[in-house]
Amino acid sequence: MKPRGDIFLPQKEDYYAQIQGQLYLTGTKYCDLAVWTLKDFVIIRIERNPAWAENIAKLIRFYYERFYPMFAENSTPSEAEKD
């Protein structure tokens, strides 16, 4: 497969934020994103973006202030916990 410089993942795409978050959380330097369609198959290398690091604090705050409370409120005890 030849490198294709004309294909990239725009930073405004949701996948970009998801990949950057995973790169920072796992300490990984890059991710190879495989994109398949009926017409083509390409692999796009996404490197960790140092400027994106400022979002980590926002994600942690979101998790503890919004996501976790909603998750905990809506979770139900398992059968084992009921006994």
N, C-alpha and C positions, 0 to 999 in steps of 0.2 A: 504494500500500500504506500503510495507516495504522500509526502506531507502536503497539506493543503492550507496555505496561509490565508485563503479567502474565507474560511469557515471558522467561526469563533462563537463563544457564548457571551452575549452582551451582559454587562454588569447589572442591568436592570431586571434581568430574568430571575424568577424565584429559584431556579436550580442553582444559579450562581451563589446566592446567599446560603443555600443549603450546603453546597460543596465547600464554601469558605468556612462555614461553621464547623463542619466535620474535619476539615484540614487542621484548624486550630485546636479542636478538642482532642484529636488523635496525635497531634504533633507531626503530621505528615507534610511533606514539602509540595506534593502535587497529586493530582487525580487524573486518571485517563477516563474521559467521558465517552462512552460508545453511543453513537447515534446511528440508528438503522431506519431506513425507509424502503419502500418498494423500489426506489430508483438508485439508492446509494447506501454505502456504509462508511462511516468515518469515525476516527478516534481523535478527540480533541483533548490536548493536555491542558489542564487548568492548574496553574501554579498558585501557591498561597500568596495572597496579596497583603503586604505589610500594612497598607492603609486601612484594610478591613478590620484590623485588630480592635479598633475602637468600638466595634459593634458587640464584642464579647460581653462587656459590662452591661450593655442594654439587654442582651439575651438572658443573662443571669438574672437581672432585675425582673424581666418579663416572666421568667420561669417561676420565681418565688412569689411575685406579687399577683400574677394573673393565672398562669397555667396550673400550678400546683394547688392553689386553693380551690379552683373549679374542679380539678380532677378529684381531689380528696372529698369534696362535697358530694360529687356524683357517683363515687365508687360505692359498691355494696360489699358487705362482708362475704367471704367465700363460705362454703358449707362447713369447712373445718373451723373457721373463726366463730361460727354461730354456736358451736357446742361449748 
